[in-house]
Amino acid sequence: MSPSALSTWLRSCLFAAVLALGLSLPGTVTAQGFGVYEQGTCVMARAGAAVAQGCGDGSSIYFNPAHIAGTDGVTASLGATMIDATGEFTYDYAVQPPYRGAEVDLENDPIPVPHAYVTYGLTDRIGLGLGTYVPFGLETNWPTRLSDGRYFDGAFEGFENRIQSIYVQPTVAYQVTPTLQVGGGPVLAISSVELNQLLDLSQQAVRNPQTGEPVPDPTSEAPSTPLRFSQLGIPFHTAFARSSLESSNDLGIGANIGLSYQATDRISFGARFTTPITVTYDGEADFTQIQTGLQVPTDLTLGGQTIVPAGTPIDGLLQGQFSGGQLVSQDVETEITFPFQLVAGVSVQATESVLLLADYQLTGWSAFDEIPLEFETLPRQVREENYENTHAVRLGAEVDLSRTFTARLGYLYNTAAAPDEVVTPLLPESDRNQITIGFGWQPSDRTEVNVSYQALLQNDRRGRVRGALPNEPVTTDLNQGVYGFGANLFGTTLTFYL
């Protein structure tokens, strides 16, 4: 490889990485678990079946790094998948008015998820590559209020939540024998998280305005038990604050490796393993007071002395929490483990023009068991998730209709990651069926354009819109309605063979 060729390849790699990162940072997307598998338009049209045979457009850096061994020259691809998701939560008719049978719609805008790859054939056996892609992302935007002005219960669980992880992967692959290829590389995960929710006044401790300490519950034998506003008649889910937890561009390290074996001139096998990556987020928590207009209904006494007279505005009592108490802006730390992916598959060249593919995928979502929140001032909190490992079957086919035109289609079935008791506004998912179709056009030897469409059909699933009360277990007894979800995905990738 000449110095000028090496310099050109490195510049191409850097350009692709920077461009993909710049496009990726603004948005994220809702997906199975919160995985996004649409990292190449050709593969997307096959329903993601690519581990045994790639598309030759650089996307194998993600789907199976072994396939870039033997790459000829420089290949550069840039594309994106636009995901238009819709969803709703419908309260049970057994729920008390005014929520009975009410429907609340998800408010997500269409979101582009980009990808970029560059590969170079160093020798007839060694391939090099650099890819940037977004394999994990989540965005759920719910309204904070219902049509009648009441607060939506789900907003107390979360109403504008985003999780995103961009992977940057340098890759090397080697042709071990004429039939065996191996490849892989380290992965740098650049991740951001944002969690927004309303805080419920009814569950807050009543505090002595003179000392700031919690007022003991006079009905409890334990002196450390605080009196809560619910005991003063404050209704459940009375919003008194908005919390926003945000952290950006935190890093994690992992790896992506793969192998491919050509069993016969028509049958190939492949496998890929992407390691789990843990990211620790150091961010900031901000709290904004919401005026309730409520008053203390009765005198509050402590040691025979009235510390808060009846009629005192509750908003005034709470104000100190936002100026010098526990609800000031403060540092917060949390941790998320993005799961491993293990994929194995086969491809069969049924005829000279027909290729059939099948993949099985295991994703280790059990690593996403909780979201711990370590605050600077507030007590430690833990959001239980208890996700389960998911299974997916991907079936794809492509037909060469002419020398320059290829048609593709596929079918995908995915099991759900969230167990029944944690189907919440954060991720209202269920088992999914997905159907894909796409076309590839190569107008010249140096240029290829791929387009695809994917229909995501999710089964309706019961879930909840509120968390457990103190000392209340998180079970399906909290489920109050049904989540519906679906999406239309449109992909485009432009590839240059240089």
Secondary structure, 3 states (H helix, E strand, C coil): CCHHHHHHHHHHHHHHHHHHHHHHCCCCCCCCCCECCCCCHHHHHCCCCCCCCCCCCCCHHHHCHHHHCCCCCEEEEEEEEEEEEEEEEEECCCCCCCCCCCEEECCCCCEEEEEEEEEEECCCCEEEEEEEEEEEEEEEECCCECCCCCECHHHHCCCEEEEEEEEEEEEEEEEEECCEEEEEEEEEEEEEEEEEEEEEHHHCECECCCCCCECECCCCCCCCCECEHHHHCCCCCCEEEEEEEEEEEEEEEEEEEEEEEECCCCEEEEEEEECCEEEEEEEEEEEEECCCCCECCCCEEECCEEEECCCCEHHHHHHHHHHCCCCCCEEEEEEEEECCEEEEEEEEECCCCEEEEEEEEEECHHHCCEEEEEECCCCCEEEECCCCCEEEEEEEEEEECCCCEEEEEEEEEECCCCCHHHCCCCCCCCCEEEEEEEEEEEEECCEEEEEEEEEEEECCEEECCCCCCCCCCCCHHHCCEEEEEEEEEEEEEEEEEC
